[in-house]
Amino acid sequence: MKRPSRHARIKRFVRDISTHTPFAKLVILLIVLWLAFSGGLYLAERGIDGTSIDSYGKALYWGIAAFSTAGIADTPVTGNARIIGGIWIVLGSMLFFGAIVATVTSYFMRPMLRPHKRIIETIEYNLEQLEELTVEELDLLKQTVDTLIVHVEKLKKKQHRKETAG
C-alpha cells in the first residue's frame, strides 16, 4: 500500500486542525480582541503627557508584547488604560495558551470520539451483558450485527474490485 506524500500528510493535518479543533475560531477571536483592546488602550492614552503609546501602531505592538508575557510592553499611564491593559493581558494570555491546549487536546482526542469506536464499545458492552438482555434487545442486537456483517461484506467486495481493477 502506497504511503501518502509528506505534502499530502501536512495538508491533511492542517485540514484536520482547521475543521475538527477550535483553533481557527480562537485565533480569530484573539485577533478581534487584540485590535479592540489596542484601540481602547490607544484612546485612553491619546493626548496624555509622558505616555509612550501615542499611536495605534504602538498600541498594537503593546498588545502583542503584553499578552505574550515577553515583559517588554510599556506601562500605560492612565488608570483606564491600565485597567484595559490588565484585562487584555489576562484574556489574551488565556486565549493564546488556551487555543494551543484546546487544539492539541481536540486533535489527539478525535480518534477516541469516532463513531466506529462507540459502535464497537456498544457491541462489546452488550456481549458482556447477554444474560441480562431482554429478547427484544437481543433481537435488536442481532439485527444490528447482521446489518454490520452485510456492510462489511459490501466493503470487502468493493475493495477487492479496486484491487483487481488497479
NUNUTI-774988 format. One line per field, with one value per residue (C-alpha): residue number from 1; residue in one letter; y, x, z. Coordinates in Angstrom, 3 decimals, decimal comma, padded with zeros to 6 digits. Layout:
i = c(NUM; ...) $
aa = c(A; ...) $
yy = c(Y; ...) $
xx = c(X; ...) $
zz = c(Z; ...) $
***
This chain:
i = c(1; 2; 3; 4; 5; 6; 7; 8; 9; 10; 11; 12; 13; 14; 15; 16; 17; 18; 19; 20; 21; 22; 23; 24; 25; 26; 27; 28; 29; 30; 31; 32; 33; 34; 35; 36; 37; 38; 39; 40; 41; 42; 43; 44; 45; 46; 47; 48; 49; 50; 51; 52; 53; 54; 55; 56; 57; 58; 59; 60; 61; 62; 63; 64; 65; 66; 67; 68; 69; 70; 71; 72; 73; 74; 75; 76; 77; 78; 79; 80; 81; 82; 83; 84; 85; 86; 87; 88; 89; 90; 91; 92; 93; 94; 95; 96; 97; 98; 99; 100; 101; 102; 103; 104; 105; 106; 107; 108; 109; 110; 111; 112; 113; 114; 115; 116; 117; 118; 119; 120; 121; 122; 123; 124; 125; 126; 127; 128; 129; 130; 131; 132; 133; 134; 135; 136; 137; 138; 139; 140; 141; 142; 143; 144; 145; 146; 147; 148; 149; 150; 151; 152; 153; 154; 155; 156; 157; 158; 159; 160; 161; 162; 163; 164; 165; 166) $
aa = c(M; K; R; P; S; R; H; A; R; I; K; R; F; V; R; D; I; S; T; H; T; P; F; A; K; L; V; I; L; L; I; V; L; W; L; A; F; S; G; G; L; Y; L; A; E; R; G; I; D; G; T; S; I; D; S; Y; G; K; A; L; Y; W; G; I; A; A; F; S; T; A; G; I; A; D; T; P; V; T; G; N; A; R; I; I; G; G; I; W; I; V; L; G; S; M; L; F; F; G; A; I; V; A; T; V; T; S; Y; F; M; R; P; M; L; R; P; H; K; R; I; I; E; T; I; E; Y; N; L; E; Q; L; E; E; L; T; V; E; E; L; D; L; L; K; Q; T; V; D; T; L; I; V; H; V; E; K; L; K; K; K; Q; H; R; K; E; T; A; G) $
yy = c(000,000; 003,365; 005,892; 009,448; 012,026; 014,405; 017,263; 015,279; 014,434; 018,080; 019,192; 016,636; 017,693; 021,379; 020,481; 018,372; 021,153; 023,778; 021,698; 019,496; 021,745; 025,211; 026,639; 028,850; 030,261; 031,042; 032,722; 034,907; 035,813; 036,590; 038,914; 040,740; 041,250; 042,343; 045,012; 046,152; 046,285; 048,004; 050,588; 051,095; 051,475; 053,991; 056,026; 056,003; 057,119; 059,547; 063,075; 062,190; 063,600; 061,046; 058,128; 056,132; 054,712; 057,659; 055,847; 052,929; 051,095; 051,357; 050,220; 047,141; 046,409; 046,871; 044,390; 041,687; 042,382; 042,491; 039,203; 037,274; 037,626; 038,945; 041,670; 044,345; 046,189; 049,831; 050,554; 052,621; 055,977; 056,468; 054,394; 053,492; 052,338; 050,189; 048,525; 047,914; 046,608; 044,329; 042,797; 042,313; 040,630; 038,114; 037,488; 037,447; 035,027; 032,721; 032,703; 032,263; 029,416; 028,052; 027,839; 025,771; 023,416; 023,063; 022,347; 019,706; 018,079; 018,078; 016,728; 013,792; 013,016; 012,814; 009,128; 008,237; 010,029; 008,417; 006,660; 003,277; 003,283; 003,915; 001,193; -001,334; -000,367; -000,698; -004,138; -005,272; -003,990; -005,786; -009,003; -008,793; -008,281; -011,044; -012,756; -009,570; -008,540; -008,995; -010,910; -007,592; -006,236; -009,453; -009,228; -005,637; -006,646; -009,478; -007,108; -004,635; -007,282; -008,726; -005,254; -004,749; -008,060; -007,149; -003,777; -005,334; -007,827; -004,974; -003,092; -006,191; -006,712; -003,058; -003,224; -006,450; -004,842; -001,851; -004,141; -006,271; -003,240; -001,240) $
xx = c(000,000; 001,370; 002,004; 000,758; 003,424; 004,697; 002,841; -000,427; 000,046; 000,735; -002,272; -004,489; -003,085; -003,854; -007,345; -007,981; -006,777; -008,913; -012,090; -012,020; -010,499; -011,357; -008,018; -009,287; -012,163; -009,890; -007,297; -009,975; -011,357; -007,841; -007,182; -010,507; -009,929; -006,320; -007,494; -010,289; -008,191; -005,333; -007,809; -009,202; -005,726; -004,776; -007,946; -007,303; -003,670; -004,186; -003,072; -001,635; 001,779; 004,502; 002,881; 004,896; 001,732; 000,976; -000,253; -002,499; 000,533; 002,332; -000,847; -000,957; 002,683; 001,896; -000,982; 001,322; 004,119; 001,746; -000,094; 002,910; 004,494; 007,652; 007,852; 008,810; 005,485; 005,436; 003,278; 000,187; -000,007; -003,734; -005,833; -008,343; -005,544; -004,072; -007,455; -007,895; -004,342; -004,746; -007,920; -006,226; -003,191; -005,387; -007,810; -005,139; -002,942; -005,860; -006,976; -003,490; -002,438; -005,993; -006,016; -002,842; -004,072; -007,565; -006,171; -003,715; -006,314; -009,027; -006,682; -005,487; -008,921; -010,618; -009,854; -011,456; -014,675; -015,091; -018,436; -016,866; -015,239; -018,624; -020,248; -017,584; -017,799; -021,600; -021,409; -018,746; -020,837; -023,923; -021,975; -020,793; -024,391; -026,028; -027,539; -029,318; -030,710; -034,361; -035,481; -036,310; -032,843; -031,248; -033,282; -032,153; -028,544; -028,863; -030,309; -027,511; -024,821; -026,442; -026,512; -022,882; -021,881; -023,679; -021,948; -018,516; -019,090; -020,006; -016,856; -014,732; -016,212; -015,672; -012,060; -011,477; -012,836; -010,494; -007,505; -008,243; -009,026; -005,976) $
zz = c(000,000; -001,016; 001,764; 001,246; 000,469; 003,102; 001,398; 001,489; 005,172; 006,059; 004,030; 005,819; 009,197; 008,528; 007,274; 010,385; 012,685; 010,954; 010,757; 013,851; 016,503; 017,860; 016,690; 013,845; 015,916; 018,843; 016,626; 015,015; 018,450; 019,684; 016,720; 017,113; 020,844; 020,232; 017,784; 020,128; 023,308; 021,487; 020,210; 023,713; 025,137; 022,462; 023,090; 026,855; 026,387; 023,498; 024,305; 027,752; 028,639; 029,350; 027,536; 025,067; 023,467; 021,191; 018,061; 017,204; 015,821; 019,156; 020,903; 018,636; 019,451; 023,149; 022,794; 021,440; 023,916; 026,890; 026,423; 025,144; 028,602; 026,993; 029,633; 027,117; 027,000; 028,097; 031,120; 030,374; 032,199; 032,854; 035,201; 032,497; 030,201; 032,991; 033,582; 029,841; 029,644; 032,648; 031,278; 027,900; 029,442; 031,268; 028,374; 025,690; 027,600; 028,361; 024,735; 023,327; 025,578; 025,674; 021,874; 021,948; 024,681; 023,174; 019,721; 020,891; 023,145; 020,473; 017,834; 019,905; 021,406; 017,979; 017,368; 020,686; 019,700; 016,281; 015,735; 014,969; 018,405; 020,016; 017,923; 018,898; 022,568; 022,492; 020,896; 023,377; 026,290; 025,005; 024,524; 028,130; 029,261; 027,182; 030,222; 031,275; 027,871; 027,036; 023,948; 022,228; 022,988; 021,737; 018,511; 018,038; 018,682; 016,140; 013,529; 014,155; 013,848; 010,695; 009,140; 010,123; 008,519; 005,274; 005,263; 005,862; 003,028; 000,647; 001,645; 001,085; -002,401; -003,263; -002,038; -003,985; -007,188; -006,683; -006,188; -009,241; -011,446; -010,421) $
***
